[in-house]
Amino acid sequence: MKKISIIAVIALFSVAVFADETNSTPEQAEAKYTAAIEGRTADILKILALTDSAKSAKVHDIIITQYRALNAWHNKNDAKLRAVKADTNATAQIRVSLKALHEKFLGALAENLSPDQIEAVKDKLTYGKVQFTFNGYMTAYPNLAADHQAEILRLLKEAREEAMDGGSSEEKTAVFQRYKGKINNYLSKQGIRAVKKMPAVAAGSNSPAK
């Protein structure tokens, strides 16, 4: 009997997985998506460690609702955004409704969570990229003044606000990469040079973030 190479086995497995995904029914796809967002929401609630079961249930529903709202928004608008990518005004107009979803979500969280707890939710939704990237800058630029550190943190939190609404982990990572460019330009204008190489932005989860 001929031996099957590891590459061949991987190829066969990939084909099988792809076939399974493409042949799944709408009901199966929905069940898989529901399980995914329930798992992510459970991870967030674990971090929050809420002792009030009623409040925990409310926060659970708020987060699940936001996941579904973002999923619906991206399914409806991502193709439109790609079509008008070079038109800043058109892109901004499409994103108005996304900003409304963002503000509604934060407003609902604010009715049930403290500012620190909301920060924790934001960090969990963006894979902790703010702190990871900030630590990277502290390593690469160990002698930064307090005001420079504050500006870097401000820009990273601004990136987090945008990345929270991303349709995938890759999109969220791309937002932070773009803001790293802004931070690097800021430091360059201040005449500040890196002492060490910056680590790459942590990619976070490879699963869809919607």
GIBEL-V946279 format. One record per helix or strand of 3 or more residues. SS is the DSSP state (H for helix, E for strand). FROM is the first residue (numbers start at 1). TO is the last residue. Records with the same first field share a line. If there is no record, write none. Layout:
# GIBEL-V946279
SS=FROM-TO  FROM-TO
This chain:
# GIBEL-V946279
H=6-22  26-48  53-83  88-110  115-125  129-140  146-163  169-189
